Amino acid sequence: MEAQTQTGQQVSYGGNQSSTISVKDWMITMLILMIPLVNLIMLFVWAFGGGASPSKANFAKANLIWAAIGITLYILVFIVFGAALLGNLENLQNMQEFSTTR
């Protein structure tokens, strides 16, 4: 989309229309992303390989960022619940030792 200023200069709004990805290409992209391990490899290829269109590269980078956030949250939850479980098991052992010494 282009517009002209009062001085006659053309100003371009928006990106290059030739890099638009078709619905068919997005359907194939989504199909590839449904395959385990292949999806991670292809996300890295699209994000950093340089051969993908800018919109697909940004899409891949965003997916990799969300995956990193999800993995980080999963690890944090695992550590918190693991520590709580170990603490409760230690208390349970202390209670059993206390009840057997009486």
PADRENMAR-508905 format. One record per atom (N, C-alpha, C): residue number from 1; residue in three letters; x, y, z; chain. Coordinates in nm, 2 decimals, padded with zeros to 4 digits. Example, Ala and Ser with C-alpha at 12.3 -4.5 7.8 and 13.67 -1.06 7.14 Angstrom:
<node 1 "Ala" <01.32 -00.57 00.78> "A">,
<node 1 "Ala" <01.23 -00.45 00.78> "A">,
<node 1 "Ala" <01.32 -00.33 00.78> "A">,
<node 2 "Ser" <01.28 -00.22 00.71> "A">,
<node 2 "Ser" <01.37 -00.11 00.71> "A">,
<node 2 "Ser" <01.29 00.00 00.79> "A">,
This chain:
<node 1 "Met" <00.08 -00.12 00.00> "A">,
<node 1 "Met" <00.00 00.00 00.00> "A">,
<node 1 "Met" <00.09 00.12 00.00> "A">,
<node 2 "Glu" <00.07 00.21 -00.10> "A">,
<node 2 "Glu" <00.15 00.33 -00.11> "A">,
<node 2 "Glu" <00.07 00.45 -00.11> "A">,
<node 3 "Ala" <00.12 00.56 -00.06> "A">,
<node 3 "Ala" <00.05 00.69 -00.06> "A">,
<node 3 "Ala" <00.15 00.79 -00.11> "A">,
<node 4 "Gln" <00.10 00.90 -00.16> "A">,
<node 4 "Gln" <00.18 01.01 -00.20> "A">,
<node 4 "Gln" <00.17 01.13 -00.10> "A">,
<node 5 "Thr" <00.28 01.19 -00.07> "A">,
<node 5 "Thr" <00.28 01.31 00.02> "A">,
<node 5 "Thr" <00.24 01.43 -00.07> "A">,
<node 6 "Gln" <00.23 01.54 00.00> "A">,
<node 6 "Gln" <00.20 01.67 -00.07> "A">,
<node 6 "Gln" <00.31 01.71 -00.17> "A">,
<node 7 "Thr" <00.43 01.66 -00.14> "A">,
<node 7 "Thr" <00.54 01.70 -00.23> "A">,
<node 7 "Thr" <00.56 01.60 -00.35> "A">,
<node 8 "Gly" <00.47 01.50 -00.35> "A">,
<node 8 "Gly" <00.48 01.40 -00.46> "A">,
<node 8 "Gly" <00.56 01.28 -00.43> "A">,
<node 9 "Gln" <00.62 01.27 -00.31> "A">,
<node 9 "Gln" <00.70 01.15 -00.28> "A">,
<node 9 "Gln" <00.61 01.04 -00.24> "A">,
<node 10 "Gln" <00.65 00.92 -00.29> "A">,
<node 10 "Gln" <00.58 00.80 -00.25> "A">,
<node 10 "Gln" <00.63 00.75 -00.12> "A">,
<node 11 "Val" <00.53 00.71 -00.03> "A">,
<node 11 "Val" <00.56 00.65 00.10> "A">,
<node 11 "Val" <00.50 00.52 00.10> "A">,
<node 12 "Ser" <00.57 00.42 00.13> "A">,
<node 12 "Ser" <00.53 00.28 00.13> "A">,
<node 12 "Ser" <00.48 00.24 00.27> "A">,
<node 13 "Tyr" <00.36 00.19 00.28> "A">,
<node 13 "Tyr" <00.31 00.13 00.41> "A">,
<node 13 "Tyr" <00.30 -00.02 00.39> "A">,
<node 14 "Gly" <00.35 -00.09 00.49> "A">,
<node 14 "Gly" <00.34 -00.24 00.48> "A">,
<node 14 "Gly" <00.46 -00.30 00.42> "A">,
<node 15 "Gly" <00.46 -00.43 00.42> "A">,
<node 15 "Gly" <00.58 -00.50 00.37> "A">,
<node 15 "Gly" <00.57 -00.54 00.23> "A">,
<node 16 "Asn" <00.66 -00.62 00.18> "A">,
<node 16 "Asn" <00.66 -00.66 00.05> "A">,
<node 16 "Asn" <00.55 -00.77 00.02> "A">,
<node 17 "Gln" <00.47 -00.74 -00.07> "A">,
<node 17 "Gln" <00.35 -00.83 -00.10> "A">,
<node 17 "Gln" <00.40 -00.96 -00.16> "A">,
<node 18 "Ser" <00.52 -00.97 -00.22> "A">,
<node 18 "Ser" <00.56 -01.09 -00.29> "A">,
<node 18 "Ser" <00.60 -01.20 -00.18> "A">,
<node 19 "Ser" <00.62 -01.16 -00.06> "A">,
<node 19 "Ser" <00.66 -01.25 00.04> "A">,
<node 19 "Ser" <00.55 -01.31 00.12> "A">,
<node 20 "Thr" <00.42 -01.28 00.07> "A">,
<node 20 "Thr" <00.31 -01.33 00.14> "A">,
<node 20 "Thr" <00.30 -01.48 00.13> "A">,
<node 21 "Ile" <00.27 -01.55 00.24> "A">,
<node 21 "Ile" <00.26 -01.70 00.23> "A">,
<node 21 "Ile" <00.12 -01.74 00.21> "A">,
<node 22 "Ser" <00.10 -01.83 00.12> "A">,
<node 22 "Ser" <-00.04 -01.88 00.09> "A">,
<node 22 "Ser" <-00.09 -01.96 00.20> "A">,
<node 23 "Val" <-00.22 -01.98 00.19> "A">,
<node 23 "Val" <-00.29 -02.07 00.29> "A">,
<node 23 "Val" <-00.24 -02.21 00.28> "A">,
<node 24 "Lys" <-00.21 -02.26 00.15> "A">,
<node 24 "Lys" <-00.16 -02.39 00.13> "A">,
<node 24 "Lys" <-00.03 -02.41 00.20> "A">,
<node 25 "Asp" <00.06 -02.31 00.19> "A">,
<node 25 "Asp" <00.19 -02.32 00.26> "A">,
<node 25 "Asp" <00.18 -02.32 00.41> "A">,
<node 26 "Trp" <00.08 -02.24 00.46> "A">,
<node 26 "Trp" <00.06 -02.24 00.61> "A">,
<node 26 "Trp" <00.01 -02.38 00.65> "A">,
<node 27 "Met" <-00.08 -02.44 00.57> "A">,
<node 27 "Met" <-00.13 -02.57 00.60> "A">,
<node 27 "Met" <-00.02 -02.68 00.61> "A">,
<node 28 "Ile" <00.07 -02.67 00.51> "A">,
<node 28 "Ile" <00.18 -02.76 00.51> "A">,
<node 28 "Ile" <00.27 -02.73 00.63> "A">,
<node 29 "Thr" <00.29 -02.61 00.66> "A">,
<node 29 "Thr" <00.37 -02.57 00.78> "A">,
<node 29 "Thr" <00.32 -02.63 00.91> "A">,
<node 30 "Met" <00.18 -02.62 00.92> "A">,
<node 30 "Met" <00.12 -02.67 01.04> "A">,
<node 30 "Met" <00.13 -02.82 01.04> "A">,
<node 31 "Leu" <00.12 -02.89 00.93> "A">,
<node 31 "Leu" <00.13 -03.03 00.92> "A">,
<node 31 "Leu" <00.27 -03.08 00.96> "A">,
<node 32 "Ile" <00.37 -03.01 00.92> "A">,
<node 32 "Ile" <00.51 -03.04 00.96> "A">,
<node 32 "Ile" <00.53 -03.02 01.11> "A">,
<node 33 "Leu" <00.47 -02.92 01.16> "A">,
<node 33 "Leu" <00.48 -02.89 01.31> "A">,
<node 33 "Leu" <00.41 -02.99 01.40> "A">,
<node 34 "Met" <00.33 -03.07 01.34> "A">,
<node 34 "Met" <00.26 -03.18 01.42> "A">,
<node 34 "Met" <00.34 -03.30 01.43> "A">,
<node 35 "Ile" <00.45 -03.31 01.36> "A">,
<node 35 "Ile" <00.54 -03.43 01.37> "A">,
<node 35 "Ile" <00.65 -03.41 01.47> "A">,
<node 36 "Pro" <00.65 -03.50 01.58> "A">,
<node 36 "Pro" <00.75 -03.48 01.69> "A">,
<node 36 "Pro" <00.89 -03.48 01.63> "A">,
<node 37 "Leu" <00.98 -03.41 01.70> "A">,
<node 37 "Leu" <01.12 -03.39 01.67> "A">,
<node 37 "Leu" <01.14 -03.32 01.53> "A">,
<node 38 "Val" <01.07 -03.35 01.43> "A">,
<node 38 "Val" <01.08 -03.28 01.30> "A">,
<node 38 "Val" <01.04 -03.14 01.32> "A">,
<node 39 "Asn" <00.94 -03.12 01.41> "A">,
<node 39 "Asn" <00.89 -02.98 01.43> "A">,
<node 39 "Asn" <01.00 -02.89 01.49> "A">,
<node 40 "Leu" <01.07 -02.94 01.59> "A">,
<node 40 "Leu" <01.18 -02.86 01.65> "A">,
<node 40 "Leu" <01.29 -02.83 01.55> "A">,
<node 41 "Ile" <01.33 -02.93 01.47> "A">,
<node 41 "Ile" <01.43 -02.91 01.37> "A">,
<node 41 "Ile" <01.39 -02.81 01.27> "A">,
<node 42 "Met" <01.26 -02.82 01.22> "A">,
<node 42 "Met" <01.22 -02.73 01.12> "A">,
<node 42 "Met" <01.20 -02.59 01.18> "A">,
<node 43 "Leu" <01.16 -02.57 01.30> "A">,
<node 43 "Leu" <01.15 -02.44 01.36> "A">,
<node 43 "Leu" <01.29 -02.37 01.37> "A">,
<node 44 "Phe" <01.39 -02.45 01.40> "A">,
<node 44 "Phe" <01.52 -02.39 01.40> "A">,
<node 44 "Phe" <01.57 -02.35 01.26> "A">,
<node 45 "Val" <01.54 -02.44 01.16> "A">,
<node 45 "Val" <01.57 -02.41 01.02> "A">,
<node 45 "Val" <01.50 -02.29 00.97> "A">,
<node 46 "Trp" <01.37 -02.28 01.00> "A">,
<node 46 "Trp" <01.29 -02.16 00.95> "A">,
<node 46 "Trp" <01.34 -02.03 01.02> "A">,
<node 47 "Ala" <01.37 -02.05 01.15> "A">,
<node 47 "Ala" <01.40 -01.93 01.23> "A">,
<node 47 "Ala" <01.54 -01.87 01.20> "A">,
<node 48 "Phe" <01.63 -01.96 01.18> "A">,
<node 48 "Phe" <01.77 -01.92 01.16> "A">,
<node 48 "Phe" <01.84 -01.96 01.03> "A">,
<node 49 "Gly" <01.77 -02.03 00.95> "A">,
<node 49 "Gly" <01.83 -02.08 00.82> "A">,
<node 49 "Gly" <01.84 -01.98 00.72> "A">,
<node 50 "Gly" <01.76 -01.87 00.72> "A">,
<node 50 "Gly" <01.77 -01.77 00.62> "A">,
<node 50 "Gly" <01.69 -01.79 00.49> "A">,
<node 51 "Gly" <01.64 -01.91 00.47> "A">,
<node 51 "Gly" <01.57 -01.94 00.34> "A">,
<node 51 "Gly" <01.42 -01.91 00.35> "A">,
<node 52 "Ala" <01.37 -01.90 00.47> "A">,
<node 52 "Ala" <01.23 -01.88 00.49> "A">,
<node 52 "Ala" <01.19 -01.73 00.47> "A">,
<node 53 "Ser" <01.06 -01.71 00.44> "A">,
<node 53 "Ser" <01.01 -01.58 00.43> "A">,
<node 53 "Ser" <01.01 -01.51 00.57> "A">,
<node 54 "Pro" <01.02 -01.38 00.58> "A">,
<node 54 "Pro" <01.02 -01.31 00.71> "A">,
<node 54 "Pro" <00.91 -01.35 00.80> "A">,
<node 55 "Ser" <00.79 -01.36 00.75> "A">,
<node 55 "Ser" <00.68 -01.40 00.84> "A">,
<node 55 "Ser" <00.69 -01.54 00.89> "A">,
<node 56 "Lys" <00.74 -01.63 00.81> "A">,
<node 56 "Lys" <00.76 -01.77 00.86> "A">,
<node 56 "Lys" <00.88 -01.77 00.96> "A">,
<node 57 "Ala" <00.98 -01.69 00.94> "A">,
<node 57 "Ala" <01.09 -01.69 01.03> "A">,
<node 57 "Ala" <01.05 -01.63 01.17> "A">,
<node 58 "Asn" <00.97 -01.52 01.16> "A">,
<node 58 "Asn" <00.92 -01.47 01.29> "A">,
<node 58 "Asn" <00.83 -01.56 01.36> "A">,
<node 59 "Phe" <00.74 -01.63 01.28> "A">,
<node 59 "Phe" <00.65 -01.73 01.34> "A">,
<node 59 "Phe" <00.74 -01.84 01.41> "A">,
<node 60 "Ala" <00.84 -01.89 01.35> "A">,
<node 60 "Ala" <00.93 -01.99 01.41> "A">,
<node 60 "Ala" <01.00 -01.94 01.53> "A">,
<node 61 "Lys" <01.05 -01.82 01.53> "A">,
<node 61 "Lys" <01.12 -01.76 01.64> "A">,
<node 61 "Lys" <01.02 -01.75 01.76> "A">,
<node 62 "Ala" <00.90 -01.70 01.73> "A">,
<node 62 "Ala" <00.80 -01.69 01.84> "A">,
<node 62 "Ala" <00.76 -01.83 01.90> "A">,
<node 63 "Asn" <00.75 -01.93 01.82> "A">,
<node 63 "Asn" <00.72 -02.06 01.87> "A">,
<node 63 "Asn" <00.84 -02.12 01.95> "A">,
<node 64 "Leu" <00.96 -02.09 01.91> "A">,
<node 64 "Leu" <01.08 -02.13 01.99> "A">,
<node 64 "Leu" <01.08 -02.06 02.12> "A">,
<node 65 "Ile" <01.05 -01.93 02.13> "A">,
<node 65 "Ile" <01.04 -01.86 02.25> "A">,
<node 65 "Ile" <00.94 -01.91 02.34> "A">,
<node 66 "Trp" <00.82 -01.94 02.29> "A">,
<node 66 "Trp" <00.71 -02.00 02.37> "A">,
<node 66 "Trp" <00.75 -02.14 02.43> "A">,
<node 67 "Ala" <00.82 -02.22 02.34> "A">,
<node 67 "Ala" <00.87 -02.35 02.39> "A">,
<node 67 "Ala" <00.97 -02.33 02.50> "A">,
<node 68 "Ala" <01.06 -02.24 02.49> "A">,
<node 68 "Ala" <01.16 -02.21 02.60> "A">,
<node 68 "Ala" <01.09 -02.17 02.73> "A">,
<node 69 "Ile" <00.99 -02.08 02.72> "A">,
<node 69 "Ile" <00.91 -02.04 02.83> "A">,
<node 69 "Ile" <00.84 -02.16 02.90> "A">,
<node 70 "Gly" <00.78 -02.24 02.81> "A">,
<node 70 "Gly" <00.71 -02.36 02.87> "A">,
<node 70 "Gly" <00.80 -02.46 02.93> "A">,
<node 71 "Ile" <00.92 -02.49 02.87> "A">,
<node 71 "Ile" <01.01 -02.58 02.93> "A">,
<node 71 "Ile" <01.07 -02.52 03.07> "A">,
<node 72 "Thr" <01.09 -02.39 03.07> "A">,
<node 72 "Thr" <01.14 -02.33 03.19> "A">,
<node 72 "Thr" <01.04 -02.34 03.30> "A">,
<node 73 "Leu" <00.91 -02.31 03.27> "A">,
<node 73 "Leu" <00.80 -02.32 03.37> "A">,
<node 73 "Leu" <00.79 -02.47 03.42> "A">,
<node 74 "Tyr" <00.80 -02.56 03.33> "A">,
<node 74 "Tyr" <00.79 -02.70 03.36> "A">,
<node 74 "Tyr" <00.90 -02.74 03.46> "A">,
<node 75 "Ile" <01.02 -02.70 03.43> "A">,
<node 75 "Ile" <01.13 -02.73 03.52> "A">,
<node 75 "Ile" <01.11 -02.67 03.66> "A">,
<node 76 "Leu" <01.07 -02.54 03.66> "A">,
<node 76 "Leu" <01.04 -02.48 03.79> "A">,
<node 76 "Leu" <00.94 -02.55 03.87> "A">,
<node 77 "Val" <00.83 -02.58 03.81> "A">,
<node 77 "Val" <00.72 -02.65 03.88> "A">,
<node 77 "Val" <00.77 -02.79 03.93> "A">,
<node 78 "Phe" <00.85 -02.86 03.85> "A">,
<node 78 "Phe" <00.90 -02.99 03.88> "A">,
<node 78 "Phe" <00.99 -02.97 04.01> "A">,
<node 79 "Ile" <01.08 -02.87 04.01> "A">,
<node 79 "Ile" <01.17 -02.85 04.12> "A">,
<node 79 "Ile" <01.09 -02.82 04.25> "A">,
<node 80 "Val" <00.99 -02.73 04.24> "A">,
<node 80 "Val" <00.91 -02.69 04.36> "A">,
<node 80 "Val" <00.83 -02.81 04.41> "A">,
<node 81 "Phe" <00.76 -02.88 04.33> "A">,
<node 81 "Phe" <00.69 -02.99 04.38> "A">,
<node 81 "Phe" <00.78 -03.11 04.42> "A">,
<node 82 "Gly" <00.89 -03.12 04.35> "A">,
<node 82 "Gly" <00.99 -03.22 04.40> "A">,
<node 82 "Gly" <01.04 -03.19 04.54> "A">,
<node 83 "Ala" <01.07 -03.07 04.56> "A">,
<node 83 "Ala" <01.12 -03.03 04.69> "A">,
<node 83 "Ala" <01.02 -03.05 04.80> "A">,
<node 84 "Ala" <00.89 -03.01 04.77> "A">,
<node 84 "Ala" <00.78 -03.03 04.86> "A">,
<node 84 "Ala" <00.76 -03.18 04.89> "A">,
<node 85 "Leu" <00.77 -03.26 04.79> "A">,
<node 85 "Leu" <00.75 -03.41 04.81> "A">,
<node 85 "Leu" <00.86 -03.46 04.90> "A">,
<node 86 "Leu" <00.98 -03.42 04.87> "A">,
<node 86 "Leu" <01.10 -03.47 04.95> "A">,
<node 86 "Leu" <01.09 -03.43 05.09> "A">,
<node 87 "Gly" <01.04 -03.30 05.11> "A">,
<node 87 "Gly" <01.02 -03.25 05.25> "A">,
<node 87 "Gly" <00.92 -03.33 05.32> "A">,
<node 88 "Asn" <00.81 -03.37 05.25> "A">,
<node 88 "Asn" <00.70 -03.44 05.32> "A">,
<node 88 "Asn" <00.74 -03.58 05.34> "A">,
<node 89 "Leu" <00.82 -03.64 05.26> "A">,
<node 89 "Leu" <00.87 -03.78 05.28> "A">,
<node 89 "Leu" <00.96 -03.78 05.40> "A">,
<node 90 "Glu" <01.05 -03.68 05.42> "A">,
<node 90 "Glu" <01.13 -03.67 05.54> "A">,
<node 90 "Glu" <01.05 -03.66 05.66> "A">,
<node 91 "Asn" <00.95 -03.58 05.66> "A">,
<node 91 "Asn" <00.86 -03.56 05.78> "A">,
<node 91 "Asn" <00.79 -03.70 05.81> "A">,
<node 92 "Leu" <00.75 -03.77 05.70> "A">,
<node 92 "Leu" <00.68 -03.90 05.72> "A">,
<node 92 "Leu" <00.78 -04.00 05.79> "A">,
<node 93 "Gln" <00.90 -04.00 05.74> "A">,
<node 93 "Gln" <01.00 -04.09 05.80> "A">,
<node 93 "Gln" <01.02 -04.05 05.95> "A">,
<node 94 "Asn" <01.03 -03.92 05.98> "A">,
<node 94 "Asn" <01.05 -03.88 06.12> "A">,
<node 94 "Asn" <00.93 -03.92 06.20> "A">,
<node 95 "Met" <00.81 -03.91 06.15> "A">,
<node 95 "Met" <00.69 -03.95 06.22> "A">,
<node 95 "Met" <00.69 -04.10 06.25> "A">,
<node 96 "Gln" <00.73 -04.18 06.15> "A">,
<node 96 "Gln" <00.74 -04.33 06.17> "A">,
<node 96 "Gln" <00.84 -04.36 06.27> "A">,
<node 97 "Glu" <00.96 -04.30 06.27> "A">,
<node 97 "Glu" <01.06 -04.33 06.37> "A">,
<node 97 "Glu" <01.01 -04.29 06.51> "A">,
<node 98 "Phe" <00.94 -04.18 06.52> "A">,
<node 98 "Phe" <00.89 -04.13 06.65> "A">,
<node 98 "Phe" <00.79 -04.23 06.70> "A">,
<node 99 "Ser" <00.70 -04.29 06.61> "A">,
<node 99 "Ser" <00.60 -04.38 06.66> "A">,
<node 99 "Ser" <00.66 -04.51 06.69> "A">,
<node 100 "Thr" <00.77 -04.56 06.63> "A">,
<node 100 "Thr" <00.82 -04.69 06.67> "A">,
<node 100 "Thr" <00.91 -04.68 06.79> "A">,
<node 101 "Thr" <00.95 -04.56 06.84> "A">,
<node 101 "Thr" <01.03 -04.56 06.96> "A">,
<node 101 "Thr" <00.94 -04.55 07.08> "A">,
<node 102 "Arg" <00.82 -04.53 07.07> "A">,
<node 102 "Arg" <00.73 -04.52 07.18> "A">,
<node 102 "Arg" <00.69 -04.66 07.23> "A">,
